[in-house]
């Protein structure tokens, strides 16, 4: 038996942007569901953060998600097993009020939601499913992880020392010590695909911010017999970078502008000596229905990945240093945790 794994779909992200919602749903319509049908996959495991908004739902977003995502599982006869993630919960200290249960639990026999840690058998393989861990269920989840007999754990873990975005590690989360006894741990929550020892953060299926520019996106297939994990890449990109150099006489002719349709583009200036040619280049981008163009006017070579890493590290480090230096703040670790959480949530709202 082969199981499809998805996570952090974040329907409603970017302030309920219709552009991003359509981009997300097109991935499922054009790539995910056809793959499942062609490969006779009838079981999908979602590792949390189905929806993006914690406090409310946009009805237009809900309608499109119901029609173009949720109802497709029943139409194709595919069972969707979904654990609760932190973005699915209304309160931060309990999973009892969550959007998954309220919106979808009783809508279809093909939908299964897990608010509590549960052992579930998929064919011959037992997988322990662990929802978002908070103050209310922490002891229950710790006992489950210490005693679960399944070889594989699927969860929505906030582990310390793992990447939240490329090059930026989260500090202050849960230790992975309790997970070392398992053959494999599969997790949502962090949007960057990464692995360390037996822990695998699967990453998002698609790009959500420019931080995802150089990250591999897609979904995974788990074979319940061999327990091998296969990655299926999503090659449809929403964010692009173009290095502009008008000393290249073939720049306009060689550029495939169709690639940037309905996308966000950063144009990094290496050489700009002919303003009319540059204006024609930007006009051509917009004629090909680029959503937004940002121009970084610098004659020096610009490395976006290094820039993103340095900026993100500096932001968190500066704030944490200020907290450490303030003698009136008693519970510094709690304040740092709140700041980190707000920072991570804010990444999904940035343009």
Secondary structure, 3 states (H helix, E strand, C coil): CEEEEECCCCECHHHHCHHHHHHHHHHHHHHHHHHHHHCCCCEEEECCCCECCCCCCCHHHHHHHHHHHHHHHHHHCCEEEEECCHHHECCCCCCCCEHHHHHHCCCCCCEEEECCCEEEEECCEEEEEECCCCCCCHHHHHHHHHHCCCCEEEECCCECCCEEECCEECCCCECCHHHCCCCEEEECCCCCCEEECCEEECCCCCCCCHHHCCCCCEEEEEECCCCCEEEEECCCCCEEEEEEECCCCCHHHHCCHHHHCCCEEEEEEEECCCHHHHHHHHHHHHHCCCCEEEEECCCCCCCHHHHHHHHHHHHHHHHHHHHHHCCCCCCHHHHHHHHHHHHHHHHCCCC
